[in-house]
């Protein structure tokens, strides 16, 4: 259907603003569709947009018509479009106009076969024999509000909203707010807002997601991917970027109090180990401290004291980590009321060549850095071996009000160290308050455990607990404790070759450095300790 629509003129204008109007710029295929008149208004295909009538058939008809025409621009004018599963297609661009909402219809309640008005979401497709290697949500894509598989050249943009009201945020989860608990594994239940598998040339830009289900975005094996200027206010993961290559994430806001914010992963869900590679994350704000929906409505209401003083809300690599993370840059990100960076390889992943720069953090729930090389090895036993973590550079990190009992944790496992780690220009203010008894703690190895900092408990250092590492360099690093702390700032165990230059930290009665099985250590030009060179040291305090 190619009749003139005034939206065509406006979209063409939006696509021609160039750099000055980048936030409104349309993908190239959308500009071509608008210019050729290949514009498909969902209302012209029967969508009511009243928030009460089921609009799924009309929306899918519009998308199918655009695909049959060789591609086109499917427009959602202002209104509320109540839908079950929407089927994305190649060469089709969805545009959510200002005031447009795609509303996830209610899923079937436990024991029922249908949800709102007798409808249901597409069933979760089988993914045997790979299902044991990642959780339910990562194994299925079709049981989503919008999904696509084996597609190319598609996009979703516009200032509208995707509201996952009727989606499940995981089986066995406690109800949050006034939302019912849908069992994710039950047939007909929607589990994600947007899910894509094995796609290429994808753009998602400018829209918002409220209550996104298990994942606001689950993108698995998606290459040449752009995620820009999204606002996600949700009760599980904001976005999972799994086994994807050539990815740009920028200018996004994610509030996820109960789970992670931006999550690069490399699961076995595709049936083989595939790395997430050539990824940049830039200029994003991640948080877990605001009540659901208050980021989007602009009220920014924090949870009452003692309810959720901090949420999860972090940037986390893993937990699924079979294929690896290679050639990654993160820059210009802001953390508030959440956990810190988490870099994990516990299922055989190779994590290498990763740079983090220019980060500010406030009011964390754990230390600002958690690096974990482990041996959970959730994958095919014949091929899944312990991975590696190496060549990581972290610079220009400022952290205010990290928790007292737990420092940053950087740990490999015996005979498998983290290698070639450099930290530069780092300032960490902790709550302090650590005790002399805590200074004697040796956190458990948890070699085959789930990689989460809180499972390690209190640490014997106020700043950094460093274990099983080789070739460590820290320069211009300062640890400041808001309250006196009886622990040393740095605790090193099984560390081979470590250089500390221009380090500032309080010296407790036990000194600033606690050394256990340390080789080739140098400390110089530091206020925390005198210049020191040691070939080896064990049970030594400096």
Secondary structure, DSSP 8 states (H G I E B T S, - for coil): -----HHHHHHHHHHT-GGGGGGG---HHHHHHHHHT-EEEGGGGT---EEEEE-HHHHHHHHHHHHHTT-EEEEE-SEEEEES-EE--TTEEEEE-TTEEEEE-----TT-S--GGG---------TTSGGGS-GGGG-SSSEEEEEES-EEEEEESS-EEE-TT----TT----TT-----TTSTT---EEEEEEEEEEEEEES-EEES-BTEEEEEEEEEEEEEES-EEEESSEEEEEES-EEEEEES-EEEETTS-SEEEEB-STTSS---EEEEEEES-EEES-B-TTTTTTT---B--TTT-SS----BEE-SSBSS-EEEEEEES-EEESS--EEEEE-SS-EEEEEEEEEEEEES-SS-SEEEEE-----S-TTT----EEEEEEEEEEEEEEE-SS--EEEE-BTTB-EEEEEEEEEEEEE-----TTGGG------TTS---GGGG-S-SEEEEEEEEEEEEEEEEEEEEESS--SSEEEEEEEEEEEEEEEEEE--BTTBSEEEEEEEEEEEES-SSS--EEEEEESSEE-
